[in-house]
Amino acid sequence: MMKLKAFLFAPLTCLILSATVVADSPEPKPLWKDGAPGAGGDQVGDLPNLTIYKAAGDGPRPAIVVLPGGGYGGLAIDHEGYAIANWLQDLGVTAAICQYRHRGKGNQGAGYKHPYPLMDAQRAIRTLRAQAAELNIDPNRIGILGFSAGGHLASTAATHFDDGNPDAADPIDRVSCRPDFAVLCYAVIGLNKPYTHRGSQRNLLGEDAPEELVESLSNESQVTEKTPPIFLLHTSEDTAVPPQNSIHFYLACHKHKVPVEMHIFEKGRHGLGLAAGRPGAEHWPMLCHEWMISRGILPAAK
């Protein structure tokens, strides 16, 4: 398993998935034992799954669902999935990589558009909460972390949630899918805006989605006082997903008195991952760690 030191000091190219990471990764588990609702087949892209990296430590651990980016047409599973899970695990956080359905895979027409990615992300949160005791997780410290389009999905999960269905036959469906906190990294957030990442919107909703549906998933407009605490990361040089996405979400959180912290670094292209070796932006993992301590998600370092 790759350790934190490798992430912090290796060149950015070393964040690409190696055979060692694959070999040491836990076995992915399907989010639904008998097949996902709405699945159009039984190929890899039809079967959303969760890969859980359990953290060591005394007492129940916090947990985070990790959502790699990929424009809702793929998954950047290496530097926005495996590397992130190992970093979180080293911090004492149980990480769960969610390989959610998207337009680029699967047998359902052109792939899976809304609501399937959100359905999978919500199921991942419910799974961790319902199985908290056996996974040694604190059910009140379950967050979500997403990059780029995965950040849009994380922001959707943070603004669209329910308390669960107490009458559901499946015990996982009985618990809440509200994350207790969210980390949004160079996230796609606004839709139908001058700064929108059009490819992500098109893959998620298609070309002619109803205006009310688009607005409901432009998540800066969906923030309420019930939105959980938020950590935002972006760079000024990001031209693929401009920082206005994070800025407007920050302002919405501030308006609704949602605890929020934002870091916008001057330098750095889109898709930095842990940003190792990138001046300025390379500090975001440390800042996020400190934020988690300040929120009581993690204990203060001894």
Steps between C-alpha positions, in 0.01 A plus 500: 500500500633848412553722804452871560867589456491366145206726420649814649846482350469297181467680166146541372555226244548255786136543594403282205377161615772240540469124510581514871194712574277265302642193669458645848153643447211340690245308300217719361156408630178559303278776637197278441539128558243399239578762236455875498155650436472605138802298389497437127730199514757315705823648363750694714338835422159370608619395845579791734727396784677614814864428586556553873841584646461452874696735725674386813456683828328499834122519496269541202664682211366778278430389144492671161342389172746588221357596159760523219440744218477426130237731355221248570648306209774307681679477834848638578536211743877525539597843637144592606414160644771262618748773594234686697387187683856427612551861615177494703582161647835638619312782674285250689196535275328197351475572127244347267554549126164501324513392136169652398313459173547764230440558132823346378422141597211262529239361267214741563477701180787751498589409857376616839381856542325660797376370742730195496826663616319665793319176580838325527661774712205503740510123523872518588430736791210286622716187479771645724243628749298177508815289544678741733538252787662225293723750316604677822359830369337785689160538326502873586834567328437380146603744229528515124792621288489557126717633218380688191180326384533279807498828690172586334366166612629564853337844503177339381514246782564788743192691382261215407447246777235330711467332839446153357187289484430336839264252332750382235565128474870569441658622826742717304208699361375575851783738587577855394710581194593849627879537521627656822752710304621540143833575331464641147819511292500712182136396478252550220209662686308755290299384197386718208745767609777678303752301707323162473698197385270418210629148448407399855155657468440331165610158626289531814180647351519477123462784253138605562436449870204693645600835646363412844712182512815691405428761768439232762850364437676837483589447860592851610125564471417198718693594815288529817571525870493118504797471263793344691836676559698549180870517405570646153821479293567666165775674298489825306667336199227237463349574159316168465288556813547867598514598868166684474345159568651495849459874559125502440455188712700665778280810484185286515633317807595830664152640428334200666747495791643162400853455642730532199871542425643572155854500359569632151864467399653715228682222316385159385322338209177306526522144629781545755396222736723531807704764309839360608784728392266782396594819691210630704241242402710218649397628843132424456516149656659649813240779510219250459647289781512807725140583404389149598671547836335839550159347422553218749503240224854397597678547833777755529842362415702394803 
